[in-house]
């Protein structure tokens, strides 16, 4: 019986050492350095500067980009949905992108919120704007009327191919 007890104690101690080693390794993995990347990101909000929710989301987005190891410039553009129509907002956004590009700060990624902004980006034909990968989120597809999807397919060649919808 004592041989079995000694074997059990030896196996238990090996198991504890193994558990401790796994915990140490996982702790080190959590503290590992995230590879730093530099990227210019443009946050495109459908509202205006006075909306505190989007100011908070801007700070959260900046913190998350930093946490993911992405440093660089974060530019914010407010689309003023309640004040601007497509005929005003699209040229204003295009001008912003051209200005940033001429200053050497062209966005490497656009993060856009909402259906209105999604529509503006999906139907934008400016080649510089279309060259920037874009992620659109916060979409409520039931707001987009069926004829709009048909219009994108028919008039805009299916829309942009580097635009991801979440």
C-alpha angles and dihedrals in degrees: 000000000000091000090056091047091049090049091048092050092047092049091046092052091048090050091050091049090050091049090049091050091050091049091050092049093049091047090053090048091055091052095048117126116257113231108253118232128182118224136153110230128193118205110204114198124184094219137063133271094264095067106105093199093063092044088056092046089050090057091046091050091050091049092049093049089051091047089052089054096254114138127174138085121329112200121192124208122187115206098203093218094183093053107032133062124207090264090062104032099048094055090043091054092045090051090051091052092047091049092050090047092050089052091051092250100107109158117255089201137017119209108196130185128209143009097281094055090042090055092048092051095041092054098037111119098188105123094214092052092045091053092065117087109240135197116199118193139163090058123164101195093191088071092059108085118228092245090059092061089048090049092053090050095046104036103027100040093250094314129266118338097206094055116105120200120209 
